[in-house]
Amino acid sequence: MNTSTEIGMRLFAPRLRQAAIPVALYAPLFLIGAVVLWTLLSAISHSAPDKDNIEELVWASSFEWGYFKHPPVPSWILYPLVLLFGKSVWLTFFAGQSVCALGLWLLWKFGCEFTTPRRSLIAMLMVSVTAYFSIRADMYNHNSVQMWSIVASTWLYYRALRYQHARDWLWLGAACGVAFLTKYSALIQFAAFFVFFVYAGHWRDRRAWRGAAMALAVFLLVISPHIHWLIHHHFGPLHYADTSIFPTSGGSFSESHQIAEFLSTQLGRLSPMLVAWLAVAYWQFRASRRSSTPKILVATRPYARALSAWDRSFLVIVGGSPVLLTVTVSAFIEAHLGASWATTFFVLFGFYTFWWLGGDEREVLRRTAITVMTIQILMAAGYAIGRGPLAYHTGMETNSTYPGSIISRRMRAIWHQYVPTAPLTLVAAHTWLGGNIAIHMHPSPEILEDGKPELSPWIKSHNPLRCGALIAMSSVDYPSGATNEVLNRLYEEAPYKGVIRQRWSAPTSPLITIRWAVIPPTTSCTRYASF
């Protein structure tokens, strides 16, 4: 470390020590700052959000007990935000970052159960720079939204086993129910709980079995309305999950290659945390070399030594089992492995740095905070530049530069050309195109997903087309000549139709071709007095 850096750290350190901010406020202050940073930069740099974000905005049109692909919690969370702020690009960035921040705060609370608040904050800061808590938190989908409920379930499971209080078991059942209603992959975390239950010998404790029974009862109560919905909707989300886990081909070599690719992707997404840990460890090493007093050397023993054997085994088994179970089961049944399925698998990995970090926790926290905040700012700025102006000017075909607002204006102009006296209230299109058209209109029209009422429960009318509709089909949504039979039929039956073309971004970017059709309101529509 050069002289100027050392002077800067000496100037900065006393200010931290003299600050009157309680330790309990460090975590929320950092998390609020991270949410503001990522939301602001993403909102400025993105003209459209990720496809999952658009899908959730469309689904948030109504409060349902399930949707045709997934259980309902992410749409429930977004629903009141849409009512307050309307459907907009920035809202999904804010929602995604906020739910991940909630997960990090709960993670800090969990750590305070077995270590000091400062050490718990060190672990929370470390894991906050992994891709799943930072870059991919911009993707508001069922994986990122599940973060907080998985952390809450883990915390409550720890408390339930440690203290055997009935209230902890009951809250555990509720948290597990919410996690399951977010995405069915929560079952993997529940399996990790069971592994520890057996390993730690709790299966011999009658109190643990009684508590588990209470948790199970609450869990079933929480998910029962969704189960009822599944039965009446032919188990649609389960069929979708089944098609996502398709068998691989190519024998054992293909399976081994897939697992290696899955694990290498996870390593890449964890790499910012590894960088942060190495930077802090090196900083600690340099500081210890400058001091030769025995007190400093004793104080540098790893924080993990201060944990009980039970706590260490909880962190290792509950934290490490999900990825091991997933890889093992995938290899056994020869199933597809999606990299994003591991979003919630590494929430406890920040505590693994305790096996190497030690020393004055105030100093380690200060160094960790400086390192992590630097990485967060660099990542957020780099992500915004890469997904914004860099992607735009190089003509890359990325979701972030999709010209949704331009297409929306052109579609609205076409609608008013043929229906000048009535607003556009219904768009029949693929979710991506329809959502991008809708979020840039005020008031936002409803989306008839793929032209199918069964996919659009927010549309209550038995004849939604009687008040008119815009039909839109894009080459982006249906590439390689693929078509949608329902939308094609509506297109052919419409009295007005045509084609528009729009560059993705820069003049050298791909050309988007959109077939459009207008179905005017009929005389049976009572919504407009003029018809």
N, C-alpha and C positions, 0 to 999 in steps of 0.2 A: 504494500500500500504506500503510495507516495505521500510526501509531506503535506501537500495541500488537502488531500483526502483526510488524513489524520486530524488536521486542524479543524476541518469541517465537522468531523464526527465528535470532536471534543466540544465544539460549540453547540452541536445539536443535542448531545446527551444530557447536559444539565437542564435544558428546557423540558425534556421528557420527565426527568426526575422531579422537577419542581411543579409539573402540571398537577392541577387539582382534580383532574378527571378520574373518577373511580374506574377501577379495572372492568367492572361490569358494563361500562359504556364503550370500551374499546371496540368490542365486537360489532355492536349495532352501528357505530360511527363508520367503521371500515366498510361494512356491508352497504350502508346507504350510499357511501361514496362510490362503491363499485357499481351499484345499480344505476346511479346517475351517469357515471362515466360510460358504461357500455350502452345504455339506452340512448343517450345523447349522440354518441358517435355513430351508432348504427342507424339511428333515425335520419341523421344528416347524410350518411353515405349510401343508404339503400333506397332504391325507388320501389322495391317490392320485397317482401319478406320471404322466408323459406316456404316451400309447398305445404309443409305440415302446419305452419302458422296460418296460411290462408284457409286450410281445411278446418282448423279450429274456429276461425272467425265465422265461417259459414255455419258450422254446427252450433255455434253460440247464438243462433237465431231463436232458439227455444230451449226450454229446460226439459230434458228427457231423461228417462232412466237407463238409456243406452242408445248407441248409434250403430249403424250397420257394420262398422269395422272394429269399434273399440268400446270399452265401458265409459261412463260419463263424466268423471270428476274434472278432467281438464276443461271441458266445455262448461261445466258448472262454474268453475272459477272465473272463466272469461265472460260468462253471461252478464253478471252485474256490471263488469267494467265496460262492456259494450253498451249497456243501457245508459251508463253515465257519460261515456266519451265517444260513443259511436264506433263504427268499424274503421280502423285506420292502421297504417303500416306500423307506426311506432308503438301502438298499444301491445302488440304481441312481443316486442322486444322487452318492454317494461314488465309484462306479466312473466315472461320466461326468466328474466334476471331476478325478479322479486321472489318467485317460488324457490329458486336455487339459493337465494340469500337466506330465505327462511330455513332451508335445510342446513345451511352453514351455521346459523344461529343455534338451531337445535343440536347440531353436532358439538358446538362449544358447550352447551348446557350438559350434554352427555359426558363430555370429558371432565367437567367439574365434579362429577360423581366420584372419580377415582384419582384425580390429580389436582393441582392448583389451577385457579382461573387463568393465570399467565401461561402456564404450560399447555393448558387446553387451547388457549388462543393461538399458541405457536403451531399446534397441530392443525387447527382450523385454517390458519393463514396458509400453511403449506399446501393443503389439499385444494384450496380455493383457486389456485392457478392451473390445476388440471383442466384439460379441454372441456370436460363435462360440466364444470362449475363456472366456466368463463366463456369461451368462444361458442360452445354448443348450447349454452344457456340461452342464446339468442333464438334458438330453435324451440319454439313453444310447441311441444308435442308430449305424448304420453310418457316418453322416457324421462325428459327433463322434469316434468311436473311430478313424477313419482319420487323424486329425490327426497323431498321433505317428509313424506309419509314413511319412506323406508328408514330414514334417520330417526324419526319419531318412534317407529316400531322397535328399532334397535335399542334406543334409550330406554323405552318402557320395558322391554324384555330384560335388559340389564337390571333395572330397578325391581322388577317382579321376582326375578331369581334371587337377587341379593337380599331383599328385605321381606319378601313374601307377604306384602300388603295386598289386600283384596282390591283396593282401588287401582293399584298399578296393573294387576291382571285384567281388570275391566277396561281400563284405558288402552291396554295393549290390544285387546280384541277390537276395540273401536279403530285404533290406528291401523291395524292390519286390514280391517275391512275397507278403510279408505284407500290403502295401498292397492288392494285387490281391485277396487272399483276404478282405480286409475289405469292399471294395466295388469293383466293376468300373470305377467312374469314375476309378480310379487311372490309367487309360490316358490321361486328359487331361494329367496331370502328366508322364507319360512322353513325350507329344507335345511338351510344353514343353522337356523335356530335349533332345529331338531338334532342336528349333528352335535352341537355343543351340549344340548340337554342330555344326550347319551354319554358323551365324552366326560363331562364334569360329574357324572353320577347322579344327576338330579332325578333320573328315572326311579331311583330308590326312595325318593322323598314323597310321602303322601301329600304334603302341603303343596308341592309343585304340581302334582297331578290334579289336585282340586283347583288350583289356580289356573292351570291350563284348560280345564273344563269350563271355568267361568269365562276365560278369554275366548274360547271356541264358541260359546253360547252367544256372546256379544257380537263376535265376528259374523256368525250366521244371521243374526238379527239385522246387522248393518247391510249385508249384501242381499238379503231376501227380496227386497223390491226389484233389484236388478235380475235376480234369478227368475222371478215371475215375468219380467219383461223378456228375458231370453226365451222362455218357454213359448210366449205368445209371438215371438219374432223369429221362430225357427232356428234359434241359436246362431244367428248371423255372425257375430264377432268370433265365435269359436270356429266356425268354418273358415273365416278369414285368417285366424291364427294358424289353423291347420295348413292352409295353402302357403303361408309364409315359411313354415318349417318343412320344406320339400326335401325329399331324399336326394343325396348327391350321387354322382356316377363317377366311375373311373377307378374304383377299387381303393385299397388302403393308401396308395400313394396320393390319390386325389384328396382323401380325407385328411391325411397328415399335412398336406400342403395347405388345405383350408384352415386347419387349426393353427399352423405356423403363421399364416397371414392374419388370422384373427388376433393372435397374441402380439404380433409385431405392431399391429394397428393400436392395440391397447397401450403398448409401451410408448408409442409416439404420442398418444393423448395424455399419458402420465408424465412425459418428459419435462414439461415446465416445472413440475414439482421436484423432479430429480435435480434440475438445474438450481432451483432455489435451495434445496437441501445441501448440495455440494458447495454453493456459494457461502452459505451460513457456516457450514463445517470448516471451510477453508478460512473464513474470517475468524472463527473460534481458534483454529490452529495457530494463526498468525498472532492472535492476542495472547495465547498461552505461552508462546515462545518469547514474547517480550517480558513475561513475568516469570520469575524463578521461585516464587514463594510457595511453600508446601500447601498453603491454604487454597491457592488457585488450582493446584494439581488435584487435590482431593475433590474439589467442587466440580471438576469436569467429568465425573463418572456419569454414565448415561442415565437419563431420567427413568428409563425402563426398570432400573434396579430398585427404584422407590415404589414400584407397583407390586401388588401381591401376585402370587403365582396364578390365582384365579382370574385376576384382571388381565394379566398378560395372555392367558389362554383364551379368554373371551375375545380380546382384540384379534388374535391370530386366527382363531377358528371361525368366528362369526364374520370377520372381515375378509378372510381368504377363501372360505368355502364356496361362495357363489361362483367365482370364475372357475374353480377346480371342478365343481359339480357340473357346470354348463359344458365345459370342454369334455369331461368324461362321458356325460349322457349323449352329447352330440356324436362323439366317436362311436359309441355303442349302437345308436340307432341310425347312424349315417345321415344326420340331419344337417340342414343348412345353418350356418352361423352368421348372424348379422352383427357387424361391429358395434352398432348403436345399442344392441341389446344389453351391452355391458355397462350402460350409463350409470347404474346404481351400484355396481359391484365394488367400487373402490372408495366408498365414503369414509372408511376407517383408516385408509392408508396414510393419512397425515400423522397418525399416532405411531406409525412404524418408524418414524424418524427418531423416536425416543430411544431406540436401541443404539443410536450413534450420537445424538446431541446431548450435551450436558453443560454444566456451568451455572453461573449467575443467571437466573431466569429473567431478570430485568434486562440484562445485556443481550441475552439470546433473543428475547422478544423484540427488543429494539432493532437488532440486526435483521431478524426475520421480517419485521414490518417494513423496513426500508427496502429489503430485497424483493419482497412480494409486491409492494406497491409499485416498484420500478418495473417489474415484469408485467403486472396488470396494465400499466399505462402503455408500455411498449406493445403488448399483445392487442389491446383495444385499438390503439392507433394504427398498427400494422394491418389488423383485420379490416378496419374502416377504409384504409387507403387501398388495400388489395381488392376488397369486394366492391369498392366504389369507383373512384376516378381511374384507377389502374385497369380494372376490368372493363370499364366503359370505353376508354380510349384505345384499348387493344382489341375491342370488339368481341370479347369472350361471351359465350352463351351461358351466363350465370343467372340464377334467380334474382340476385340482388340488383341487377341492371335491367330487368324485364320492364318494358315500357307500359306498365299497367295504366298509368294516368293518361297517357296519350291515347291508348286504345279505348279507354273508357270515354274520353271526350268524343272520339270519333263515333263510337256506338251510340252515344246519347244524341249526337247530331243526326245520325241516320234515323233514329227513333222519331225525333221531332219533325223530321222531314216528311214522314208518312203519317204520324199521329201527333199533330201539332198542339192539340188541345188537352192531352192527357199525359200525366207523368208515367215514366217507366217503372213498373212495380214488380216485374218478374223477368228473370233471365234464365233461360234453359241452356245450360252449358256444362262442360267439364268443370270440376271444382276449381281448378287453378285459373282458368280463363274467366269463369263466371265470378269468382271471388275478386279477382283484380278489377273487373268492370264495376262490381258493386261497391267496393270500399272507397272508390273515388267519386261516388254519387251521393248527393244529399237531398232527400232521404235515400237511404240505401235500399235498392230493390232486393226482393227475396231471390234465392237461387234454387232452381229446380235441377238438382244434381243429375246430370246425364239424361235429363228429361223424364226422370222416374220419380213419381210421388212417394214410392216406398222407401226411397233413399233420402227423402226430404220431409221429415215429420213436422217441421215448423210450418208447412203449408197445410192448412186445415180444410181448404175448399175441396169439394169433390170434383170440381171442374175448374182448375186454376187458370186455364187458358182463356176463360170467357172474358176476362178483363185485359186481354192482350199479353203478349210476351215477345221478347227478343230472343231469337235462336242464334247461337254462336258456336262455331267449331273451328279449332285452330290446328294448324300443322304441328304445333308444339305438343298439344294434348294427344293427338292421334297421328304419330309419325309412321313412316314406311307404308303409307296407304291404308292404315287401319281406320275403321269407321265405327260410329255408334249408330246402331239401327234405329233407335228411338229418335235421336236427334235428326238423323237423315230423313226419317218419315215426316217429322214436323217441318223440316226445311223444305221438302218437296211440296207439302200441302200449303205452305205460306204463300200469300198473294204477292209479297214483295221480298226479293232476295238479291244477293249480290256478293261480291268478294272485295276485300280490302287487303292491302299489303303494308307492312310496317317493319322498318329495320329494328333489330333488337336494341342496338345502342348506337355505336359509331357507324359511319358510312360503309365501313368494311365488315360490319357484323352480319350475322345471318338474317335472312328475310323471313318474317312471320306472315303466313297466309291465313286469313280468317274468312270463312264463309259465314255470312250473316243472313238472317231472314226476320221479317217483322210480321207478327200476327196481330192485327188491330183488335181492339175491344169489340165485343159483340153487343147486340141490343139487350141481351139478358144481364149485362153487367150493370149493377146498381151503384157501383162506386163513383161513377162520373155522371153528372147530370146531363152532359151533352150526348151521351150514348144511350 
